[in-house]
Amino acid sequence: MSTIVSLPDQSTATLPKRSYLNAEHGLLSWLLTGDHKRIAMLYLVSITFFFFLGGFFAGMIRLELLTPVGDLMAADTYNKMFTMHGIVMVFLFLVPSVPATLGNFLIPIMIGAKDLAFPKINLLSWYLYMIGGTFVLASLVLGGVDTGWTFTTPLSTHYLNTHVITTATAIFIAGFSSIFTGLNFIVTIHRMRAPGMTWFRLPLFVWSNYAASIMMVLGTPVLAIAITLVALERTIGIGVFDPAKGGDPLLFQHLFWFYSHPAVYIMILPGFGVISEVISTFSRKRVFGYTAVAFSSVAIALFGFFVWAHHMFIMGVSNYSALVFSLLTMLVAVPSAIKIFNWSFTLQKGSITFETPMLYAFGFIGLFTIGGLTGVFLGSLGMDIHLTETYFIVAHFHFVMVGGMLMAFLSGVHFWWPKMTGRMYPESISKLAAVTTFIGFILTFFPQFVVGYLGMPRRYHAYPAEFQVLNVLSTAGATVLGVGYLLPLLYLGWSLKYGAIAGNNPWQATGLEWQIQSPPLTENFLETPVVEWEAYDYEWLAKKQQAELSHV
C-alpha cells in the first residue's frame, strides 16, 4: 500500500483539442471507422438499446405475474415475452456487453497497442451484431417466437409455428460477431504488447478477456451447428433430433449446453476483470495473489467446457454421467472462489474509498457470491431434481448474470467513463443509482428463490394463489430495479455535455490507459510506450506523480 501524491487542481482543465471523438466528423466517419474506440462506442449505444428492449419484456412478465390468473396477456403471448426477453438479454446484451464495449475500447490501450490486430474485422463484428439484432427485431415484428431462449427440441423443430428460423438466423449471425471479436483479442494480446508488457504485467482485465475469447472461439461454432441443424430439421426434416428417423432429441441439448454453459463464463469472465481493476484502484493495493487470479480465469475457461450436462440431470442421462458432471460442477466453483477470496484479501487493510464504481463492485461481490453458492445447490443431484425448472433456477441465473455481470458492467462503465468521454458524472446521484440497483435487485429476485423452493414452476403465466405475495414483492422490486437502471442512462447522457472535465487520471490508477489523455487520441499513443512497472504498482505511480510535481 502506498501514499498517492496530490496532483495540481484540474478544475480549470479543458478537453484536449484532438481526440478520437473529434478526429473525424459526420455519420459515415463512425459507420466506416476502423478505430477500436469508436467501434466500442457503437457497441455501447447498440447494446444499451437492446438492454432496454429486453428490460421491457421483463417488465411485461412481472406485470403478468402480479396476479395468479393470467389476465394481462394470453399464454402464447406470455411464452413469446419470456422467450424474447431471454434471447435479447443473453445473445444481444450479456455476451457482448463487456468484451465488445469496454474490451474493445481498452485492451489495445492497456497493452500499449495502437489498435486491435484486425480493425476491419472488428468493424465487421459490429455489423454482424447489428444484422443479428435486426433479425431478432424482424421476428418480433412478424409475431415473435415462443421456444424459450434454449430452442429445445422437439418443441422448436416440430410443434411450434412461430418464427423459429428467423430468430435462429439472428443468433447464428450474432455468433460470428463473437467469434471474430474473440479472435481479434487473442491475436492482439499475443502479438501486439508493448515492450516490457510481459504476460505477468498484463492487467487482470486483459487476462479475463483473453480467457473469455478462447471460449468464444471454441464454443460458439458448436452453437452455430446446433442452430443450423434445428433450421434444417424444421425445413427439410433431416431427422437428426427426431427419434422416428433414428435421431436423438437429447443430442440438441448436449450441443446447445456445450456452448451455453461456457457462455455463462464468456459473460462473467470479463466482469471479473472489471472488478479486479476497480477493487485494486479504490483500495490502493496490488491485487492479492495476482498470478492465482490470472490463472483462475484460464482454469474457468478450461473447466467451463466440462460441466454442460448439469443442465440435463432430469433429462435421462445415466446416473454415472450425472455423478461425474455433479463433481465437475463442484470443481468449477473453485476458481471463482479464488477470485472472491483474493479480492477480499486485497480489500483487507487497504485504503478503501467508496466511489461509484466501487459501490457497484461491492454489489457484484455480494450478489455473485449468492448466485455462485446457489449454483452448488443445483450441482447437487438430489437438490437439482427438486429445484430444476422452478423459479429457483430463474433466481440463480439472474443473481449470477444480472446481479453479477450487469453490476460489473455498470462498475466498468462508471470507472472508465472519464477515459472514454473526458467527462465526470455527478457522483451523488450515481451512488444513489448503485444503491437503488442493489436494493431493487434483492427485492426482485430473492423472493424467487423462496417461491421456487416451494415449487412454483418457471415459464407459467398462471400460478396457485398462495404464491401471489412473493410475486407481488418481486414485481415491486423490479420497479425499483428499473429506476436504478434508468438513472445512469440519464446522468451519463447529461455528463456528455455538462460533466466536469475529468483529466487524464481522475482515479489515480496505474494502468497504461490512465497515463494518456482523456479522451484518447485516435492512435492512442504518440509513441510506443515502454512498460517498466508491474501491474497495480502504486509505489511506481507515487514516484511518477512526485516527479511530475517537481516540474510544475
ABEGO torsion letter per residue (X at the ends): XBBBBBBBBAAABBBBABBAAAABBEAAAAAABABAAAAAAAAAAAAAAAAAAAAAAAAAAAAAAABABBAABBAAAAAAAAAAAAAAAAAAAAAAAAAAAAAAAAAAAAAGBABBABAAAAAAAAAAAAAAAAAAAAAAAAGEBAAEAAGBOAAAAAABABBAAAAAAAAAAAAAAAAAAAAAAAAAAAAABBBGBBAAABBAAAAAAAAAAAAAAAAAAAAAAAAAAAAAAAAAGAGAABAAAGBBAAAAAAAAAAAAAAAAAAAAAAAAAAAAAAAAAAAGBBBBGAAAAAAAAAAAAAAAAAAAAAAAAAAGBBAAAAAAAAAAAAAAAAAAAAAAAAAAAAABGBBBBBBAAAAAAAAAAAAAAAAAAAAAAAABAAAAAAABGBAAAAAAAAAAAAAAAAAAAAAAAAAAAAAAAGBBBBAAAAAAAAAAAAAAAAAAAAAAAAAAAAGBBBGBABBBAAAAAAAAAAAAAAAAAAAAAAAAAAAAAAAAAABBBAEABAAGBABAAAABBOBBBAAGBABBBBBABBBGBAAAAAAAAAAAAAAX
